[in-house]
Amino acid sequence: MRTTIDLPDPLFRKVKSAAAERGLKLKEFIAQSLTSTLNNEHGLTTVSSVQEQHRRRVLEHIAAMKRNRIQSGPVGSFNREEIHDRHD
């Protein structure tokens, strides 16, 4: 669904920057943030903390690669389970 909202310029810049740091489109970041806020208010969790930590590490690695134009070589190391989100 499309909608229009007005944000103060400083907030918009922070949101846009945070989305870019995570390698997300602005609309993806806003949707995730709103979902997370609503879930937290109702005590719900949709993603385990281990999966969330893994997702953040992967996104940080991708962002570092984009910033530094790294073609290969990890910023951190990942095992097979982490790469394929195989957590118990």
ZILIN-V460378 format. One record per backbone hydrogen bond with DSSP energy under -1.0 kcal/mol. NH is the residue of the N-H (numbers start at 1). CO is the residue of the C=O. E is the energy in kcal/mol with one decimal. If there is no record, write none. Layout:
nh:NH co:CO e:E
nh:NH co:CO e:E
This chain:
nh:12 co:8 e:-2.5
nh:13 co:9 e:-2.5
nh:14 co:10 e:-1.9
nh:15 co:11 e:-2.7
nh:16 co:12 e:-2.8
nh:17 co:13 e:-2.3
nh:18 co:14 e:-2.7
nh:19 co:15 e:-2.3
nh:20 co:16 e:-2.1
nh:21 co:17 e:-2.5
nh:22 co:18 e:-1.2
nh:23 co:20 e:-1.2
nh:24 co:19 e:-2.9
nh:29 co:25 e:-2.5
nh:30 co:26 e:-2.5
nh:31 co:27 e:-2.2
nh:32 co:28 e:-2.6
nh:33 co:29 e:-2.6
nh:34 co:30 e:-2.6
nh:35 co:31 e:-2.4
nh:36 co:32 e:-2.7
nh:37 co:33 e:-2.4
nh:38 co:34 e:-2.5
nh:39 co:35 e:-2.7
nh:40 co:36 e:-2.6
nh:41 co:37 e:-2.0
nh:42 co:38 e:-1.3
nh:44 co:39 e:-3.3
nh:52 co:48 e:-2.4
nh:53 co:49 e:-2.5
nh:54 co:50 e:-2.3
nh:55 co:51 e:-2.7
nh:56 co:52 e:-2.3
nh:57 co:53 e:-2.3
nh:58 co:54 e:-2.5
nh:59 co:55 e:-2.6
nh:60 co:56 e:-2.7
nh:61 co:57 e:-2.2
nh:62 co:58 e:-2.5
nh:63 co:59 e:-2.7
nh:64 co:60 e:-2.5
nh:65 co:61 e:-2.4
nh:66 co:62 e:-2.4
nh:67 co:63 e:-2.7
nh:68 co:64 e:-2.7
nh:69 co:65 e:-1.1
nh:70 co:65 e:-1.4
nh:83 co:79 e:-2.3
nh:84 co:80 e:-2.1
nh:86 co:81 e:-3.0
nh:87 co:85 e:-1.1
